[in-house]
Amino acid sequence: SVEATAALELGARIRKDVPILYQDINGKPLVYLDNAATSQKPLAVIDAMDDYYRHYNSNVHRGVHYLSVKATTAYEDARAKVARFINAASDREIVFTRNASEAINLVASTWGATNLKPGDEVSTCASCHLTAMLASHAAVTPQVA
């Protein structure tokens, strides 16, 4: 079908951008599906990380010296770029986290703690990320001081 052909072509284009996928395992092209744990990086990301570590590795928002200012500028430029890409109303709507677990916990402990009340129900599914289920439970469970 046209859709299947388009999907295969897209997959081939993406595969070209991700160097770790160039290898064969047991005579077959590597397929990596454990993206919740570790996402494989496209060459553009690897190059950007290499540039960062070689030229301005420093704490973001924590210093006034040259490297920190350069790192902070790059970080905020990335935030603005993501905001434009997803058509966010403001770059302040963009929050970077280290991983899915941290993002889910952040939503549960902020939005969930503010908007969910005892007795509210949160729907999850059997295949949901465990963190989503634990964070949802924590957001609606009264906290003991």
N, C-alpha and C positions, 0 to 999 in steps of 0.2 A: 504494500500500500504506500501511498504518498507520505503518510505520517510516519510509517516505520522507516522509510528511506531517509526522511528528514532527521529523525531521531538518531539513526546510525551516523549520518554525516555530522551532526552536532557532536556526538560522542567522539568521533575521530578528531574533530577540531580541538575539543577540550583535551583529549589525550595528548595531543602534540604540545600543549602548553604546560603539561605536568611531567617534569623529567623523571620522577620516580616510576612512572607508568611505562617508561620505555623498555623495561625489562620483561623477560619471559620467565614464568615459573612453571616447571614441568612441561615445557614446550608450548605454553599458552600465555597470551598477554596478561600481565598482572591486572587484577581487578581488586580494588580496595573499597570495602563497604563499611568499615568501622569509623565513619566520619564523626560520630558522636564523641569518640575518644580522641582521635587525632585526625585533622584534615590534612590531606596532602596539599602541597603548595605549588601553585603555578609559577613558572619562571619569573614573571613580573614581581611576584611577592618575594621570591628568593633574592632577586636583584635588589629590591627595595630594602630588604632586611640587611643584606650585605653592605649596601651603601650606608645605612644607619650605623651599623656596628663599626664600620671602617672610619666614618667621618664625623658622627655627632652623637655617639652613644652617651646618653646622660639622662638624668631624671627629668620627667616632664612636670611642669608646674611647680618645681621645687628649688629653682636656683635662678640667679641673675647673671651667671657667667655665660660666655659665648655658647658653649655646647648645650647647656640647658635651654637657653633661649631658642637655639636652632631646633632642638628636639621638640620643644613646645610648639613652635611655629608649624613644624611638619605634622604634628599630632592634630592641631586645630585645623590645618588645611585639609587633612584627611576627613575630619568630622564634617567640615563644610561640603566636601565633595560627596560624601555619603548622603548628606541631607539633600543636596541637589538631585542625586541619583534616585532617591526614593520619594522625592517631592515633599519632603518634610516642611512644615511651616517655618521652622527655625533650626539652626544647627544645634541649639540647646536641647532639642528633642533626641539627639543622638547620644547614646551612652555606650561606650565600649566596655566589654567585659572579657575576661580571659577564656570563658567557655560557656557551654549551655547551662551547666549546673549553677554557675555563678549568676547568670542572667535570670534563670528561673527563680532562684532564691531572692534575688533583688526585687523582682516583680512581686513575689509573694510577701516579702517583708515590708514593702512600701505600699504599693497599690492594694494588695490583698489585706494588709493590716488596717488600712484606712477604710476600705469599702466593704469588706466582708464582715458579717456579724454572726455571732453564735446561732446555729440553726440553719445558716445558709448551706447550700450544697454546691460542691465543686465536682463537675464531671471529669473523669479521666478515662483512659482506656487501658486494656490489658497490655498493650504494647507501648504505652507512654513511658517516657524517661522516668526512672525511679525518683529522681529529684523533684519532678513535677508533682508527683503524688505526695511526697514527704513535705514539700514546701506548701502545697495546698492545704494539707492537714494542719500544719503548723500555723498557717494564717487564720484558720477558723477555730483553733483550739485556744481556750483561755490560758493566758500565761500566769504562772504562779510566781510571785516575787520572792 
